[in-house]
Amino acid sequence: MANKIPRVAVREQDPKERATNFEEVCFGYNADEAMLEASRCLQCKNPKCVADCPVYIKIPQFIQAVLDGKFADAAHIITEDSSLPAVCGRVCPQETQCEGACILGIKNEPVAIGKLERFVADWSRENNINLAQKKAPNGHKVAIVGCGPAGLACATDLAKMGYEVKIFEALHKPGGVLEYGIPEFRLPKERVVKHEIENVKKLGVDIETDVVVGRTVTIDMLMDEESYKAIFIGSGAGLPKFMGIPGENLNGVVSANEFLTRANIMKAYDPDYDTPIYVGRRVVVVGGGNVAMDAARTALRLGAKVSVAYRRTEKELPARVEEVHHAKEEDIDFQFLTNPVEVLGDDKGWVRGLRCIRMKLGEPDASGRCSPIEIKGSEFDIETDVVIMSLGTSPNPLISSTTQGLDTNKWGCIIADDNGQTTREGIFAGGDAVTGAATVILAMGAGRKAAKAIDEWIQSKKQS
């Protein structure tokens, strides 16, 4: 029976070897491995995996196509709902979404849906499969602010509907967090991200970089002077949070956001680039999410001995299980039930250590996780040269502060309904700009919902 076949393991770089380079950790499936893994799918009549996918990929159908060896068909099936399959196959938290809902996972391991999606996307790239399919132009213009996952997903769906779509991106490269936030060893930029964006461009989407909406142009200018019928804001959440403890202004304290941006978009890990990052001998990363794992594993590859300080236990870590597993394999040290209280400096203003306090877990908080409580008198010091704060991010207030009628909540997030409609008619928003820092696939789901709502809103205006 299909559910008796063990899950096909994915080949990876040896931990000791990969800890010294920025090459991709996972090699992915070959055709035979993919077809064998696809044979495990039960082809459920009521596939819960689809319901738990934020973009509702037709999972059983694409897996059946893989099983039949019809890889091009599988690619077209995925592309109906996902604009970034090679990205999602690599970085989505499948274990809590599609794979987490897989019936096989009740007694055995779930189908490796993410790895199969990655295989299909990589195969279609390597075989130059043209996935661009769209309707005839409908004569309406829509602007997208931000070329990250939310913006790309919204732009893709709108372009398929026949809209003239233009994305305005603040940085000099498109991709948003895909380009500046996720390390090369998890998401190759030239081979994967650039190709995915080229697929979006093939639909007719125009991308203009180096445009800071709120400074270079405003939302009002786009609507009043450039005749855009609607605007989608997918500008993300790039404003880092800090703890507010003594010593955070010392040299050697950086946000994970800055650290990863320098490593990714400025190629600071490459000796041929004149943009190095100082990591010293020891680095402590504060936080326990995926970004913390990315920062820790990047610092390790830059030559530092790395520790992760997290105020709860391993059970409460918000990072993906796979990323924590890889970090441990690479010999990154985890200091659980540990919370910083002060960054220690030398007489020249540089970090020399991190003073922490031991924690214990109390009652669950609003997130459902047990609240960490300080244990008085348990302070201790960790020797370090660099402290990387990975405590989450919030939206930059630039767009909301320069746009009339666009309301935000107390966290600075743009207020929008489930379909992305903001408090100002004709302006929609989604992704991290609305929810705060979340995942790539959730941002894509928000972008898709907004595209549908934008189309319905524009069509309603035509009929009124």
PyMOL commands that set and color helices and strands:
alter all, ss='L'
color gray80, all
select helices_A, chain A and resi 2-4+15-18+31-38+48-51+59-67+71-79+85-91+94-96+99-101+103-106+113-126+149-160+177-180+189-201+219-224+256-264+290-301+314-316+321-329+398-401+432-435+440-463
alter helices_A, ss='H'
color red, helices_A
select strands_A, chain A and resi 141-145+164-168+206-208+230-233+239-240+253-255+282-286+305-309+333-335+338-345+351-364+370-374+380-383+386-389+393-394+427-429
alter strands_A, ss='S'
color yellow, strands_A
deselect
rebuild
show_as cartoon
